[in-house]
């Protein structure tokens, strides 16, 4: 299924993806609760499950509070000592109920000032869940379930724009060290589908991180290309090592590394 970057998926599509990836996460996590999560090396699967349960509970509170500009306290009350798998199941059911009971334009406090709506959390929870079910599947050591092209393209767009471009503007101090010495670089991220999608990213010392539609030319300092799923996993640091990643990087390695550093900082 193809998708135009920058155009949100339908609410029904986000909720379908959320449900499918929750079930995959739960299935992968159940057999090996003590396994280490290679993409989150400080966590076991139980830690991962506890985190996702807390995230679901927190976002449910944000939706129900309906107070733009303010998020509930973290961690949510009653979750710190909760049994992780029971918390995950309960919190997902409550999140699903809250999201389906509200219109996407209804008010909700979020960390992203331009979008203080329930729709922000509908999208965010679909994307949060696909990344963490990949974590669970990596820990289980089995095959990784495919990520649909439309969800992956939307996730790349969210990571570049909603997370990183916004973070560099709002919390610029975190990016001064890696970007101060930047001469100003360009990267293109190219998702290869029947209808390719390209993002052009400019980084610089102010600090600067801008994202616009790419040209798919060879004018960028570095080009990262691959399937939408491979790019989503790689940019979220779930793609494996440089040797096993399915993303091709051409051009200046320092430009690609500058992009990756900004992505890591914005998602910590």
LUMVODO-745400 format. One record per residue (C-alpha): y, x, z; residue number from 1. Coordinates in pm, whole numbers, padded with zeros to 5 digits. Example, Ala and Ser with C-alpha at 12.3 -4.5 7.8 and 13.67 -1.06 7.14 Angstrom:
py/px/pz/i
-00450/01230/00780/1 $
-00106/01367/00714/2 $
//
This chain:
py/px/pz/i
00000/00000/00000/1 $
00329/00157/-00111/2 $
00656/00134/00076/3 $
01021/00223/00023/4 $
01152/00457/00292/5 $
01434/00307/00493/6 $
01310/-00049/00442/7 $
01137/-00180/00755/8 $
00789/-00324/00730/9 $
00753/-00691/00809/10 $
00708/-00791/01171/11 $
00362/-00922/01088/12 $
00269/-00588/00932/13 $
00390/-00388/01232/14 $
00198/-00614/01469/15 $
-00118/-00594/01257/16 $
-00096/-00213/01256/17 $
-00029/-00209/01630/18 $
-00337/-00423/01696/19 $
-00564/-00221/01468/20 $
-00458/00113/01610/21 $
-00481/-00009/01968/22 $
-00843/-00105/01906/23 $
-00912/00234/01746/24 $
-00746/00415/02036/25 $
-00948/00217/02289/26 $
-01273/00277/02102/27 $
-01213/00651/02072/28 $
-01101/00692/02432/29 $
-01377/00500/02610/30 $
-01674/00738/02560/31 $
-01501/01062/02665/32 $
-01239/01004/02936/33 $
-01245/01366/03056/34 $
-01220/01528/02712/35 $
-00916/01746/02645/36 $
-00664/01618/02391/37 $
-00611/01910/02150/38 $
-00276/01779/02027/39 $
-00156/01737/02388/40 $
-00331/02030/02560/41 $
-00214/01944/02911/42 $
-00380/01602/02891/43 $
-00728/01464/02917/44 $
-00810/01139/02741/45 $
-00757/00960/03072/46 $
-00407/01108/03094/47 $
-00339/00989/02739/48 $
-00460/00639/02820/49 $
-00245/00629/03134/50 $
00062/00740/02937/51 $
00015/00478/02667/52 $
-00037/00208/02929/53 $
00286/00309/03101/54 $
00473/00310/02770/55 $
00349/-00041/02690/56 $
00449/-00166/03036/57 $
00792/-00006/03009/58 $
00867/-00158/02668/59 $
00749/-00499/02784/60 $
01003/-00478/03065/61 $
01274/-00376/02816/62 $
01198/-00676/02594/63 $
01190/-00922/02884/64 $
01507/-00785/03046/65 $
01707/-00838/02724/66 $
01988/-00607/02839/67 $
02124/-00397/02552/68 $
02242/-00053/02655/69 $
02011/-00035/02957/70 $
01643/00057/02977/71 $
01415/-00012/03275/72 $
01336/00273/03514/73 $
01057/00516/03430/74 $
00776/00508/03521/75 $
00737/00131/03553/76 $
00669/00012/03906/77 $
00303/-00033/03986/78 $
00177/00195/03710/79 $
00174/00541/03867/80 $
-00152/00490/04058/81 $
-00306/00221/03837/82 $
-00654/00275/03697/83 $
-00569/00403/03346/84 $
-00802/00195/03130/85 $
-00731/-00126/03319/86 $
-00359/-00051/03291/87 $
-00390/00009/02917/88 $
-00567/-00321/02856/89 $
-00334/-00523/03076/90 $
-00018/-00359/02946/91 $
-00118/-00403/02583/92 $
-00188/-00774/02634/93 $
00149/-00819/02804/94 $
00330/-00619/02535/95 $
00170/-00823/02260/96 $
00272/-01145/02431/97 $
00630/-01027/02478/98 $
00672/-00903/02122/99 $
00531/-01217/01963/100 $
00739/-01444/02188/101 $
01068/-01295/02066/102 $
01245/-01275/01734/103 $
01308/-00920/01611/104 $
01684/-00976/01633/105 $
01668/-01074/02002/106 $
01852/-00829/02233/107 $
01670/-00549/02413/108 $
01775/-00223/02572/109 $
01662/00083/02375/110 $
01746/00454/02371/111 $
01877/00424/02014/112 $
02234/00294/02037/113 $
02256/00157/01679/114 $
01959/-00076/01735/115 $
01948/-00274/02059/116 $
01692/-00531/01949/117 $
01331/-00630/02003/118 $
01270/-00527/01643/119 $
01328/-00166/01742/120 $
01038/-00183/01987/121 $
00811/-00368/01744/122 $
00845/-00078/01503/123 $
00839/00191/01772/124 $
00521/00059/01935/125 $
00337/00044/01603/126 $
00434/00405/01537/127 $
00370/00518/01896/128 $
00022/00372/01883/129 $
-00087/00525/01552/130 $
00007/00874/01675/131 $
-00171/00833/02006/132 $
-00485/00685/01853/133 $
-00494/01001/01637/134 $
-00474/01195/01965/135 $
-00770/00998/02101/136 $
-00972/01047/01784/137 $
-00899/01421/01784/138 $
-01021/01439/02144/139 $
-01336/01246/02055/140 $
-01415/01499/01785/141 $
-01505/01238/01526/142 $
-01339/01142/01199/143 $
-00973/01043/01199/144 $
-00919/00688/01076/145 $
-00689/00668/00773/146 $
-00321/00583/00819/147 $
-00201/00331/00558/148 $
00062/00470/00322/149 $
00324/00212/00417/150 $
00291/00279/00790/151 $
00292/00656/00735/152 $
00605/00650/00514/153 $
00781/00430/00767/154 $
00676/00669/01043/155 $
00811/00972/00859/156 $
01139/00792/00800/157 $
01162/00696/01168/158 $
01087/01051/01282/159 $
01347/01210/01056/160 $
01626/00955/01101/161 $
01580/00758/01423/162 $
01448/01047/01630/163 $
01583/01371/01491/164 $
01907/01300/01305/165 $
02013/01072/01591/166 $
01913/01322/01860/167 $
02104/01609/01697/168 $
02416/01391/01698/169 $
02377/01241/02046/170 $
02224/01533/02238/171 $
02353/01827/02037/172 $
02327/02080/02322/173 $
01948/02079/02291/174 $
01976/02195/01931/175 $
02247/02460/01959/176 $
02012/02750/02026/177 $
01781/02696/01726/178 $
02063/02598/01489/179 $
02352/02826/01589/180 $
02232/03109/01367/181 $
02137/02881/01079/182 $
02314/02968/00754/183 $
02274/02605/00646/184 $
01940/02515/00491/185 $
01779/02232/00295/186 $
01426/02099/00308/187 $
01261/01827/00106/188 $
00971/01625/00243/189 $
00773/01468/-00041/190 $
00518/01193/00018/191 $
00290/01186/-00284/192 $
00190/00835/-00383/193 $
00193/00636/-00706/194 $
00563/00588/-00630/195 $
00659/00916/-00454/196 $
00903/00913/-00164/197 $
01129/01211/-00094/198 $
01363/01289/00195/199 $
01623/01568/00175/200 $
01718/01726/00508/201 $
02015/01954/00566/202 $
02034/02169/00879/203 $
02325/02381/00992/204 $
02500/02551/01284/205 $
02739/02277/01406/206 $
02458/02164/01486/207 $
02380/01957/01177/208 $
02075/01753/01077/209 $
02125/01499/00800/210 $
01871/01299/00602/211 $
01920/01138/00264/212 $
01707/01032/-00031/213 $
01565/01339/-00200/214 $
01583/01438/-00564/215 $
01230/01578/-00602/216 $
01376/01884/-00771/217 $
01310/02246/-00683/218 $
01658/02303/-00542/219 $
01563/02287/-00172/220 $
01508/02600/00035/221 $
01168/02467/00142/222 $
00950/02181/00020/223 $
00681/02011/00229/224 $
00452/01790/00023/225 $
00134/01595/00076/226 $
-00001/01247/00122/227 $
00197/01018/00353/228 $
-00074/01046/00619/229 $
-00090/01425/00597/230 $
00288/01453/00629/231 $
00306/01209/00921/232 $
00039/01400/01110/233 $
00188/01739/01025/234 $
00545/01648/01120/235 $
00422/01499/01448/236 $
00222/01818/01510/237 $
-00111/01636/01470/238 $
-00208/01803/01143/239 $
-00412/02098/01267/240 $
-00342/02465/01206/241 $
-00158/02612/00909/242 $
-00499/02678/00755/243 $
-00632/02323/00801/244 $
-00316/02120/00741/245 $
-00320/01914/00423/246 $
00055/01970/00373/247 $
00171/02226/00118/248 $
00480/02430/00207/249 $
00666/02619/-00065/250 $
00991/02812/-00051/251 $
01150/02980/00249/252 $
00925/02959/00557/253 $
01227/02994/00788/254 $
01375/02672/00646/255 $
01053/02481/00710/256 $
01031/02628/01060/257 $
01390/02524/01134/258 $
01297/02168/01041/259 $
00985/02175/01258/260 $
01175/02311/01559/261 $
01424/02025/01537/262 $
01141/01772/01513/263 $
00968/01917/01819/264 $
01285/01911/02029/265 $
01368/01553/01931/266 $
01026/01420/02029/267 $
00980/01597/02363/268 $
//
